[in-house]
Amino acid sequence: MSCFMLSDRTIATIANSLDLPEHKFSAQKILGIIYSKEIDYNSSVSRKDCENIALHMHLLNLDAIEARYGYKARLEESRNFDFDFLCDCNTIQLYVSLKSFLYQCSSIDDYRSNKLYMALKEYLSFIADELISSAYPTMSELSRS
C-alpha cells in the first residue's frame, strides 16, 4: 500500500461540499470533532469552518505519510495549504475524492480510532446513499432490476 500527499484541490473539494445545505449534518459533526465542542445542528457552516476542516484533513494526510514512511512528513510538506472556496464538483467526483482521501489516511496505525477519519468515513456513506438514491429514486425500482 502506498501513501501520498493529496492535492489541495482534492481536499478543498471535500471540505467545500460540507457547505451544501443537504450536507449540514455531516459538517456539524466534523466541526464538533475539530473544535471539541457540542454539536450544534442548527448553526450554519461558514467559509472559515470549511477552511478549518480542510486544514485538519491536510494534517491527517501528513500524519498518514509519516506513519507509512516513518519520516517527519510535516517538515518536508511544510508548504502552506492553499484552500480555494469552490464547490464545483458533482456527487460522483466528491465520492471519488473522499474515497481517495480515506484510503491514503488508512496508513495511520490507529485510523479507526481517529474521530475525524471516522466522521469522514460516515460522510462517505452518506454520499454513497445520495448516489444510489439519485440513480434509484424509489426502492421499488431497485427491486425490479
VEXSE-944020 format. One record per residue (C-alpha): residue in one letter; x, y, z. Coordinates in steps of 0.1 Angstrom, whole numbers, padded with zeros to 4 digits, always signed. Each point is the difference from the previous one (the first is absolute). Layout:
<recs>
AXYZ
...
</recs>
This chain:
<recs>
M+0000+0000+0000
S+0014+0034-0009
C-0008+0033+0015
F+0003+0035-0016
M-0009+0036+0006
L-0033+0007-0015
S-0004+0033-0020
D-0013+0030+0018
R-0029+0000-0025
T-0010-0035+0009
I-0002+0009+0037
A-0017+0033-0007
T-0026-0018-0021
I-0010-0022+0029
A+0001+0029+0026
N-0020+0023-0023
S-0027-0026-0006
L-0008+0002+0037
D-0013+0036-0006
L-0030-0015-0020
P-0032+0002+0020
E-0007-0038-0004
H+0034-0008+0015
K-0004+0023+0030
F-0005-0030+0024
S+0034-0015-0010
A+0017+0034+0001
Q-0012+0007+0036
K+0011-0034+0012
I+0035+0006-0015
L+0002+0035+0015
G-0010-0013+0034
I+0030-0024-0002
I+0024+0027-0012
Y-0010+0026+0025
S-0007-0025+0028
K-0033+0014+0007
E-0037-0011+0002
I-0015-0003-0035
D-0024+0027-0010
Y-0020-0012-0029
N-0019+0033-0002
S+0030+0022-0008
S+0012+0007-0035
V+0033-0011-0015
S+0023+0029-0009
R+0029+0004-0024
K+0024+0000+0030
D-0016-0033+0012
C+0006-0016-0034
E+0036+0013+0000
N+0006-0014+0035
I-0014-0034-0010
A+0023+0000-0031
L+0031+0009+0022
H-0008-0028+0024
M-0004-0024-0030
H+0034+0012-0013
L+0016-0007+0033
L-0016-0034+0002
N+0015-0008-0035
L+0034+0011+0013
D-0004-0023+0030
A-0007-0029-0024
I+0031+0007-0021
E+0021+0001+0032
A-0016-0032+0013
R+0006-0018-0034
Y+0035+0011-0007
G+0013+0008+0035
Y+0014+0034-0006
K-0012+0034+0011
A-0024+0009-0028
R-0010+0032+0017
L+0035+0014-0004
E+0004-0011-0037
E-0036+0010-0008
S+0001+0033+0018
R-0013+0020-0029
N-0031+0021+0006
F-0033-0017-0006
D-0018+0018-0028
F-0037+0000+0007
D-0023+0010-0028
F-0036+0005+0009
L-0017-0015-0030
C-0025-0029-0002
D-0003-0007-0036
C+0002-0038+0000
N-0028-0025-0005
T-0009-0027+0025
I+0020-0027-0018
Q+0032+0022+0001
L-0007+0007+0037
Y-0003-0037+0007
V+0032-0008-0019
S+0019+0028+0018
L-0012-0011+0034
K+0007-0036-0006
S+0036+0008-0012
F+0005+0022+0031
L-0011-0028+0024
Y+0021-0026-0018
Q+0031+0022+0004
C-0007+0006+0036
S-0005-0036+0008
S+0038-0003+0004
I-0003+0014+0035
D+0002-0029+0024
D-0029+0010+0021
Y-0021+0016-0027
R-0032-0017+0012
S+0003+0019+0033
N+0006+0033-0017
K-0033+0019+0004
L+0005+0022-0031
Y+0008-0030-0022
M-0031-0018+0013
A-0023+0030-0005
L+0013+0003-0036
K-0005-0037-0005
E-0036+0005+0011
Y-0003+0029-0024
L+0012-0023-0028
S-0029-0023+0009
F-0024+0030-0002
I+0014+0009-0035
A-0004-0036-0011
D-0036+0000+0011
E-0006+0032-0018
L+0014-0015-0032
I-0021-0031+0003
S-0031+0020+0008
S+0005+0022-0031
A+0004-0031-0022
Y-0029-0018+0015
P-0025+0025+0013
T-0023-0027+0015
M+0008-0033+0015
S-0025-0017-0023
E+0022+0010-0030
L+0029-0018+0017
S-0020-0032+0006
R-0010-0001-0036
S+0036+0001-0013
</recs>
